[in-house]
Structures are given as C-alpha cells and as structure tokens.
Amino acid sequence: MYKINHDKALNILEIENSENKVYGKIHLSSGASLQELTLNGHGIIKDLSPLTYANTYASSILFPFANRIKDGIYSFNDKEFQFEINQKEENNALHGLVYNKTFQIIDQETHHDSASILLEYNETELPIGFPYTYTIQLKYIFTSNHLSLEVSVKNTDTKAFPFTLGWHPYFLSDNLFNSSLDFESTEKIVLGERNITTGVEDFELNKAFNIEDKQLDDCWILDSNEVTFNTPKYQLTITSSAGNNFLQVYTPPKLNTIAIEPTTGVSNSFNNHIGLQVLDANDTYNINWSLKIK
C-alpha cells in the first residue's frame, strides 16, 4: 500500500510504499520539484547537498522557457520584452519562472500499487518579461518501477504567448564513468559564449554515448522520444510524449551525478525559435515525461 505524508511546516510531500522500494520527496515551495526518488529499491534522484537548489534547479519544471534567454531579451508580435536576469555571471535569464513558485495540492490518491498527486500553480499577476496569466498543473504518478509526470499548461490570458517546456532532474549512478546514454540523434546544438545557441551541426552516434570523464553541458535534437541511462546497477528509460524533443545533458560539480533534461526547446529559443511554440488564449498544452527502471 502507498501512503502520502504532507509535512506542512516544510511544505514537503513524501510518497512511499509499504515495501520501502518506492520513495519520493516533492518540495511544494520550490516549484513542486521532485528532490528525491527511489524506484524498485534503487535511489535514482538524491539530494545534491552541498550544492543548493538555487544553483542547480534540481528537478525543476522549466516554463515558460527551458535553458537560457540571452540578456533576457526577446521579441514577440513586434514587441520587445525583458526578463529579469537571474544568471548574473552570464547575464542571461535562466530556466523560466516557476522553479521557485509554491504549488497547491489539488488532489491525491493512494492505492495498493500506486499513488498520484495533482499540484497546481495559478499565475494571476503579470510577471516581468512575460505579461500573461496561466495555470500550470503537475501530476505525479508513482508505481513500483515507474514515475509519470504529466504537465498541463493553460493560457488563462486574453493573448497568445510563446513558450517551451523542460524538466531538470539529476540522476545518480554509483559509477558515472562506466555509465552511458542511448539516444537517437543526427544533429547537435552548437553553443557559443554564455551557453547560447549559435547553430546546429551534424552529429553521428553509432553506439552508446559513454559518459566517462566528459564535462558535459550539451544539447541534441532527438530523432525519437526516448533516452536510456545505463548504469552498472540499473537502466532507466526516459520517455516524452512531445512531437519534437531535445536532450540537454549536464555534469555538475558533484561526483557520480548527471542532469538528463528532456525539453521541447533549446537555449535562446524565444529568439532563434528552435522548438518554440505559441499557446493561444484559453488553450491548454499537455506533455508527459516518464521514467521506467529496469
């Protein structure tokens, strides 16, 4: 049987099953980010301490843009907008606007073989650089070997707005050097100064991408909706329901940890339009990301 505990003092949700093989910890006041995850007895997402959430954006939902906006400036419908600069060292806007928002619990269910939680943030103000209202819902579904994250964004404004979406989880391997990634791609994003997209180049991958001692902050255009993370102890398949998918991979300054980020766009997407979509007033966009462990 599954159970859900809400620590109201810390505003944290903990999800676990009676066999102690599934565990999740969601920080509601940090964008409803999933800070810990165990599936089938394997710890795959762990606290990144001493690295802080403010620096890692660990497991945050990236909306209305994934990655960076150069100088925080973009144009839409012949108007120029300026996001706040929250990456001072590179003078970029980084990872959107909901990573630090507090989500409310809308619904929760526990069953013998699963648990689900529906969370919501309702933007009623007009954020700096993004003067639109919207509602974003996250539905986490836990089973013994699977996590489903359903994201729903509704444009509650009277005007259309541009957007991309992403998810920023960090995964743990007991030996990252001997771990690898399987994915299909023939194109890689070229990143220039300040990690801003400058173009696209051909990419050839004939076998698994071995991580070894590579220092990664790279992005690929995917030819499928599936990425597999192979470690010595478990294999994790990450699947997206989106039609166009991108893969951002980053190795932080923490041993045996790697960010594997499914996104629908790339850095500076509001200006280069790679992956950029437009959500009309009163319309809703839905995406599902899932993790399945073998």
C-alpha positions in Angstrom: 0.0 0.0 0.0 1.1 3.5 -0.8 0.9 6.5 1.5 1.4 10.2 1.2 2.6 12.5 4.0 2.4 16.3 3.9 5.0 18.0 6.2 3.2 21.3 6.5 6.0 23.0 8.4 8.4 22.4 5.5 5.7 22.1 2.8 7.1 18.8 1.6 5.3 15.8 0.3 6.7 12.3 0.9 5.4 9.3 -1.0 6.3 5.7 -0.1 5.0 2.2 -0.4 4.9 -0.3 2.4 7.7 -2.4 0.9 10.1 0.6 1.1 11.0 0.2 -2.5 9.4 3.4 -3.7 10.0 6.8 -2.2 9.5 10.3 -3.5 10.0 13.8 -1.9 8.4 16.8 -3.5 9.2 20.3 -2.4 6.0 22.3 -3.0 7.6 25.7 -2.3 10.4 25.0 -4.8 8.3 24.7 -7.9 6.9 21.3 -6.8 10.3 19.8 -7.7 11.0 16.1 -7.1 14.1 16.2 -4.9 14.4 12.5 -4.1 13.2 9.4 -5.9 13.6 5.7 -5.3 12.1 3.1 -7.8 12.2 -0.6 -7.3 14.6 -0.1 -4.4 17.1 1.9 -6.4 17.9 5.5 -5.4 18.0 7.4 -8.7 17.4 11.0 -7.6 19.1 12.2 -4.4 19.7 15.4 -2.5 22.6 17.3 -4.2 23.9 18.8 -1.0 26.2 20.7 -0.5 25.0 22.1 -3.9 21.9 24.2 -3.4 18.7 24.3 -5.3 19.2 27.9 -6.1 22.3 26.9 -8.1 21.2 23.6 -9.5 17.4 24.0 -10.2 17.3 20.3 -9.4 14.2 18.6 -10.9 12.6 22.0 -11.5 9.9 22.4 -14.2 11.3 24.9 -16.8 8.5 27.2 -18.0 7.8 29.4 -20.0 11.3 28.6 -21.3 13.9 25.9 -20.9 17.6 26.8 -20.5 18.6 30.5 -21.2 17.4 33.6 -22.9 20.3 35.8 -24.0 20.4 39.0 -22.0 16.8 38.1 -21.0 15.6 40.0 -24.1 13.2 38.7 -26.8 10.6 40.0 -29.3 7.1 38.6 -29.8 4.4 40.0 -32.1 6.6 43.0 -32.8 7.0 43.9 -29.1 10.2 43.6 -27.1 10.3 42.1 -23.6 12.9 41.9 -20.9 13.0 39.0 -18.4 14.8 39.5 -15.1 18.4 38.4 -15.2 18.8 35.6 -12.7 22.1 34.3 -14.1 24.2 37.3 -13.3 27.6 35.8 -14.3 26.4 35.2 -17.9 23.8 38.0 -18.0 21.0 35.5 -19.0 17.5 34.7 -17.9 17.7 31.1 -16.8 15.1 28.3 -16.6 11.9 30.2 -16.7 9.6 31.5 -14.0 8.0 28.6 -11.9 11.1 26.9 -10.4 10.6 28.9 -7.2 6.8 29.1 -7.1 4.6 27.4 -4.4 2.2 24.8 -5.7 -1.0 23.8 -4.1 -2.3 20.3 -3.6 -5.4 19.8 -5.8 -5.9 16.1 -5.4 -4.1 13.0 -4.1 -4.9 9.3 -4.3 -3.3 6.2 -2.8 -3.9 2.6 -3.9 -2.3 -0.8 -3.3 0.0 -0.5 -6.3 0.2 3.3 -7.0 0.0 6.8 -5.7 -0.9 10.0 -7.6 -0.7 13.7 -6.7 -2.1 16.6 -8.6 -0.5 20.0 -8.0 -1.2 23.5 -9.3 0.3 27.0 -9.6 -2.0 29.7 -10.8 -0.3 32.9 -12.1 -2.6 35.8 -11.7 -0.1 38.6 -11.8 1.8 39.8 -15.0 5.4 38.5 -14.5 8.3 40.8 -15.6 9.1 39.9 -19.2 6.2 37.6 -19.6 3.0 39.7 -19.1 0.5 36.8 -19.3 -1.6 34.8 -16.8 -1.5 31.0 -16.9 -2.2 27.9 -14.8 0.3 25.0 -14.7 -0.6 21.6 -13.2 1.7 18.8 -12.4 0.5 15.2 -11.9 3.0 12.8 -10.4 2.1 9.1 -10.6 4.3 6.6 -8.7 4.3 2.8 -9.2 7.0 0.3 -8.2 9.2 0.8 -11.3 7.7 3.8 -13.0 7.2 7.6 -12.4 4.9 9.6 -14.7 5.0 13.4 -14.7 2.1 14.9 -16.6 2.4 18.7 -17.1 -0.5 20.8 -18.2 -0.3 24.5 -19.1 -3.4 26.6 -19.7 -3.2 30.1 -21.1 -5.7 32.0 -18.9 -4.9 35.3 -20.6 -6.7 37.0 -23.5 -3.5 37.0 -25.6 -1.4 34.2 -27.0 2.1 33.7 -25.6 5.3 31.9 -26.7 6.8 29.0 -24.7 9.0 26.0 -24.4 9.0 23.4 -21.6 11.6 21.4 -19.8 12.4 19.2 -16.8 15.7 19.3 -15.0 16.2 16.1 -13.0 19.7 15.0 -11.8 20.3 11.2 -11.7 22.7 9.2 -9.5 25.0 6.5 -10.7 27.3 4.5 -8.4 29.9 4.8 -11.2 29.2 7.6 -13.7 32.5 6.9 -15.6 31.1 3.5 -16.6 27.6 4.7 -17.4 26.2 5.6 -20.8 23.3 7.1 -22.7 21.4 5.6 -25.6 19.5 8.1 -27.8 18.8 8.8 -31.5 20.2 12.0 -32.9 21.8 13.3 -36.1 22.0 16.9 -35.0 23.6 18.7 -32.1 23.1 22.2 -30.9 26.2 24.5 -31.2 26.6 26.5 -28.1 28.7 29.7 -28.1 29.7 32.1 -25.4 27.4 32.1 -22.3 25.9 28.7 -23.5 23.7 30.5 -26.1 22.7 28.6 -29.2 24.6 29.7 -32.3 23.6 27.0 -34.7 23.1 23.3 -35.5 25.8 20.8 -36.6 25.7 17.2 -37.8 26.1 14.5 -35.2 26.9 10.9 -35.6 26.3 8.3 -32.9 27.0 4.7 -33.9 26.7 3.2 -30.4 26.0 4.2 -26.8 27.3 7.6 -25.7 29.8 6.8 -23.0 29.9 9.4 -20.3 33.4 8.6 -18.9 35.1 11.7 -17.6 33.4 14.1 -20.0 32.4 17.5 -18.6 29.0 18.0 -20.3 26.7 20.9 -20.9 25.4 19.8 -24.3 22.2 19.6 -26.2 21.0 17.3 -29.0 18.0 17.3 -31.3 16.4 13.9 -30.8 15.0 11.7 -33.6 12.9 9.7 -31.1 11.1 10.4 -27.9 13.2 8.0 -25.8 16.5 8.2 -23.9 18.1 5.4 -21.8 20.5 6.0 -19.0 22.6 2.9 -18.4 24.4 2.5 -15.1 26.2 -0.5 -13.5 23.2 -1.1 -11.2 20.1 0.0 -13.1 18.8 1.1 -16.5 16.4 4.0 -16.7 14.3 4.9 -19.8 13.1 8.5 -20.1 10.2 8.9 -22.5 8.5 12.1 -23.7 5.0 12.4 -25.3 6.1 15.6 -27.2 6.4 15.6 -31.0 9.7 17.5 -31.0 12.2 16.6 -28.4 15.6 17.9 -27.3 18.1 16.4 -24.8 20.2 18.6 -22.5 22.9 16.8 -20.5 24.9 18.5 -17.8 27.5 17.1 -15.3 27.5 19.2 -12.1 30.5 19.5 -9.7 29.2 16.5 -7.7 30.6 13.0 -8.0 28.5 10.4 -10.0 25.7 12.8 -10.7 24.3 13.9 -14.1 21.4 16.1 -15.3 19.4 14.5 -18.1 16.9 17.0 -19.2 14.1 16.4 -21.6 13.0 19.7 -23.2 10.8 21.0 -26.0 13.2 23.8 -27.0 16.8 25.0 -26.7 18.7 27.9 -25.2 17.6 31.3 -26.5 14.5 29.6 -28.1 12.5 32.8 -27.8 14.9 34.4 -30.3 16.1 31.5 -32.5 12.6 29.8 -32.4 14.1 26.3 -32.2 11.3 24.3 -30.6 9.3 27.5 -29.8 5.5 27.1 -29.7 2.7 29.5 -29.2 -0.3 28.9 -26.9 -3.4 30.7 -27.8 -5.7 32.3 -25.2 -7.8 29.7 -23.3 -5.8 26.8 -24.9 -4.0 24.1 -23.0 -0.8 22.3 -23.7 -0.1 18.8 -22.3 3.1 16.8 -22.1 4.0 13.6 -20.2 7.5 12.6 -19.2 8.0 9.2 -17.7 10.8 7.3 -16.0 10.9 3.5 -16.1 13.6 1.5 -14.3 14.8 -1.9 -15.3 
